[in-house]
Amino acid sequence: MASRLVVSTSLSLDGVMQAPAGPGEDDSGGFRQGGWMAPHVDEGFGQVMGDVFGRADSMLLGRRSYDILASYWPNVPEADGAEQINGMRKYVTTRSPMTAEWQNTEVLVGEAAQTIADLKERTDQVILVQGSSDLLSTLQKAELVDEYHLLVFPVVLGQGKRLFADGTTPAGLELIKSTTTKTGVVYSAYEHAGKPSYGSAV
């Protein structure tokens, strides 16, 4: 018995994942380009996200992402996807004890690499990680990510938090699915395949 950890995130063409959904979502580091995904969200994007969430049994969130989502979804029960997101199991990682008022939320207190490794071992689920750039860095370094589901948008931002920042642990990936929406968003799913392979191309 062991869970699979699936990272799903939206990226600019130059790898930025910061504040895709709207201005003010994450202005840290002086980022002022929040909301860059909105012009490209269409039916195809919605279908991809529906498929990703349809596979998931639960969600894993960092503390900041939890606060953002928990302040929104319980207040819009009639919105598309609200019933599923509010009803599914959720885990939030934190170094400090907290009370989680969002229904079906379990708080994982301690160092994320250890608490999430323990979570994977004691459960048998598909656990979806949404956003949470700091958390993703921890998961990558601990080699806990089993799949990446990436939506790459046709925009270059030039600054912001990146999914694969300097210092990311090298990993080999296998492409398992790919499609493109009408607005040019490229969806690619990759499975972790151990360490990278190297050779000469000349």
Buried (B, 14 or more C-beta within 10 A) or exposed (E): EEBBBBBBBBBBEEBBBBBBBEBEBBEEEEBEBBEBBEEBBEEBBEEBBEBBBEEBBBBBBBBBBBBBBBEEBBEEEEEEEBEEBBEBBBBBBBEEEBEBEBEEBEBBEEEBBEBBBEBBEEBEBBBBBBBBBBBBBBBBEBBBBBBBBBBBBEBEBEBBBBBBEEEEEEBEBEEEEEEEBEBBBBBBBBBBEEEEEEEEEE
